[in-house]
Amino acid sequence: MNADLYRRLLAGESMTARLAPRACWTLTGQDRVRYLNGQVTNDIAHLPDNHACYAAVCTAKGRMEGDLFIAAHGAEFYLDAADELRDNLGLRLEKYLIADDAMLEEVSDRWTVSHIFGSPAPEISPDAFAIVNPRFGLPGHDVWIPGTAAVVIGDTVDAATLDTIRIEHGRPRWGAELTGQTLPPEAGPWMLEAISYTKGCYVGQETIARLKSVGHVNKTLSFLQAETEAFPVTGTKLSRNGREIGTVTSSCFSPRLSRGIALGYVARDAADEGTSLRAGDLPLTVGAALRVETILS
């Protein structure tokens, strides 16, 4: 991790996260809002123009088929997801497009999206547009531009620094915390904010609503912290009083918290804040991830 970039990011300096390659789609047509609202967990009906939200896409049984960011821009939605989801998620999003006045088009090779940290909207060329989206947990904007050359402002943030910020803010990542076996309500507070329980039906809604009515899931993604700079290796089993109760999914040292931190799935009865766990020989405590400090307008 680049300690200097990390320090300057927290001070609010404008810097760039190169997101490419990303799987990207546009959704157009008069039925685009109704159609997409029936496919994803979040409610996008009132998403403000040039803002983005986070959502999961599920099977009929409520298991995740992918996660994505949805940006509203004019009369279109712009969607982006992990590149490994390009084929399968694209087919899934098209699956229920039958008699709708909506068109989903993959534009991964025609648009490039980057992320610019900082509260002020970045100054960009007329052919690009900026979307308010604190996707890593810090204030920032996604910038979409046609072609393959990403918009870059200031220094480029390295992958290790980005992952540190992501883990500090409890953001799950596809392939680490999120897989095809994940139920969205298991995936921690940020994913819970991406689930609407009031908008009506969507694919997987029945299972997800039933989990809420029952009152719990069997495990939950938790933020874990050590008392020292040490942090557990990804994949380390978590235990409590000698009983295995979970697994570490991501970990790092947090300069801001001056300690080792991790994300991991923990059994429901061991996931309360303040609960003491162990990852091998390393003591950990269940805590609360950092929140976005500044609300962008």
N, C-alpha and C positions, 0 to 999 in steps of 0.2 A: 504494500500500500504506500502511496505517495503522501507522506505526512504534510508536506507543504500545500499540496492541492487540497487535501482534506481541511486544513485550517482555513484556507481562503474560501472554500465552499461554504463553511459554516459562518464566515464573515459576510456572506452574501454576494461574493464576486461572481460575475457572469462567466460561466464556463460551459463546455459542451460534453455531452455524453453521446458518443456515436452508437446508435442503436442498430444500424444495418449489420447483417441482413435481418430483416423482419418480414413476416408474412403480412401483406397489406391487401385490403379490399376497399372498394367503394360500394355503397348501397344507395340507389336512387329510385325514384318513382313515388307516386301519390300514396301507396300503401306501405312505404318504407318504415314508418314509425310503428304502425300496428303489427307489421310482420316481425320486425326485429324485437319488439317487446314480447312477442310470443316465443322467442327463441333463447333469450338470455335472462339471467337472474335479476339484474338491476332494472329499474324503471327509467327508461330513456325518453318517455313521453314529454317531459318538461326539462330536458337537458338544454341549458342555454347555448346560444350560438357561440362557437369558438371556445367551448369548454368540452372536457372529456370526462368520462366516468369509467370505472372498472367493472367487469362482469365475468361471470362464468357461463359456459355453455355445457349443457348436461344431456345425458341420455334420459329416456323416459323413466328409468329407475333412479334418477337423481345423481348418478356418478358423473364426474367431470369428463368432458371431451376436450376441454381447453379453457384457457382464460384469455381475455383480450381487453384492450382499451377501445372505447367507442367515442369518437369525436364528432360533434355536430358542426357542420360548416356550410352555411347557406342551405340549399335544398338537398344536401347529401350527408351521409354518414361516412366517415373514414375510420376503418377498423384496422388495428394492428395487433399481432400476436407473435409468439416465439416462432422462429423460422421452421423448426421441426414440426410445427402444426399446420404448415401451409397446405398440404394435400388433404389430410383427413378433416381438418376443421373447415376447409373450404367446401368439401363435399357435404359435411354435416349442415353447414349454414344454407346450402342450396337445396337440401333434401325436401323441405316443406314448401318451397317456392313452386306453387302449382298454378293457381288462378289469380295470384296477386299481381297488382300493378307495381312491381318492384323488380329491380335488376341488381344482382350481386355480381361484381366484376373483380377478379383478382388483378391487382396493379402493382405487385411486388417489384416488377422490373421496370415500372414506369414512374413510380414515386419513391422518394427516399425520406425517411423520417429521422430526425435527430432530436435531442433534448437539450435545451438551454437552461441551465440553472440561474436563479435570480428572480426577484419579484417583478422588476420592470419588464414589460413586453419587449422582446428583442427587435432591433431595427433590421428588417429583412427586405429582399427585393420584391417587386410587385407580383411576381409569379409564384411566390411562396405565401404561406399563411401560418399563423401561430395559434396554438391551442393551449389554454390554461390547463395544466395537468401536473400536479406534484407527484409524479409516478414513483419517485424514489423516497418520498417522505419529506423532501425539502421543496420550497417554492420553485416553480419552474414552468417552462412552456415546451410543448412539442412543436417542432417546425417541420411542416410538410413542404416539399419542393419537387417539381417534376424533374425527372432524370435520375442520374446515379451519383451526382455530387452532393453530398450532405452540406447543409448550412452549418458552419463552424464559427463560433464566437468565443474569443479568448482561448485559454488552454484546453486541451482535451483530457478528460478525466480517465484514468486507467481503470481497468476492470476490477481490480482488487479494491480500490477506493469506493467504486460504485457498490460493490457487494457489501462492504462494511456499512455504508449508509443504509442500504436495503435491510440488512439484518437488524441494525439499531432501531429501525422503524417497524420491524415485524412484518415486512412485506414478503409473502410467499413467492416462490419462483417455480415455473413449470420445469419438471425434471428433478427438482430438489424437494420442495414441500408438496408440490401438486403433481398428481399422476392420474391415470384413468381409473384408479380405484378410490379417489378422494371424493367424499361428500362435501359440498361447499360449507355447510355449517361446522365441519371439523377444522377448517383451515384458518382459524384465528380471527381476531377482531376486524382486521382490514377486509377480509372476505365477507364477514357478517354484514359490514356496511354496504357490500355489493349485492345484497339479497333484498328484494322487495317482498314483503308479506301482504301487501295491500293492492297491488296492481292487477291481480287476476291471474288467469292461467298462462303458463309457459311450459315448455318441455322440461319435465322433472319436477314441476311445482308440487305435485301431490306428495311425493316422498319428502321433499324439503319442508313443506308445511306440516306434515305428520311428525317429523322430528321436533319441530318447534312445539307442537301441541303435547307431545310426550314430555318435553321439557329438557331433553339432553341428548348428546351424542356420547358414544363410548370413549372417545378420545378427542383431544383438542390440541391445535398447534399453540405452543406456549413459548414465551420469551424467557430465557434462562440466563442467569448471570453468576459468575464466580466471584470470590472475594479477592482474587489475585489476577495477574495478567494472563494466567494460563487459561486455555480454552480446549474443549474436547474435540477430538477428531470426528468428522462427519461419519455417521454410521455407528458411533458408540452407543451401546445400550444404556438406557437410564434405569435406575433402580431406586426403590424406597424401602427401607427396613428389610433389605435383602430380597425384595420382590421386584422382578423386572416389570417396568411400567411404561416404557417408551423407547424412542430412538432419536438421536440427534440428526437433524437434517442439514443444517448449515451452522458455521461457527467462525469466529474471528476475535481479534482484540479490538476493543472500542477505545480510541483515545479520549473521546468525550466522557466516557464513564470510567476510564482508567481501570478497566478490568476485562477479563474474557467474557464473551457473551455467546449465546447460541439460540437457535430455534430448534424445536423438537416436538414431536407428537408425544403427549403425555396422557395416561389414563385419566378419565374424568375425575375420579376420587383423589387424584394427586395434583390437580391442576390449579388449585387455589393459590393466589398470590401469597408469598411468604413460605410456601411449602419447601422443605429441604429435600433435595434429591442427590443422587450421585451419578456421575458419568465415569465408570471405572472407579479410580481412586480420587477423582476430583469432585469436591462438594459444589453443588449448584443450588441456587434458589430461584423459584418461580417468581418472575417480576412482571413489570409492565413495559412494553416497548415505548420508545419516544413517539410523540405525536408531531404532526405538521405544525410548526411554530407560527407561521404567517398564513392568513387566508388571502388568497389572490382575488382580485376583482377584474 
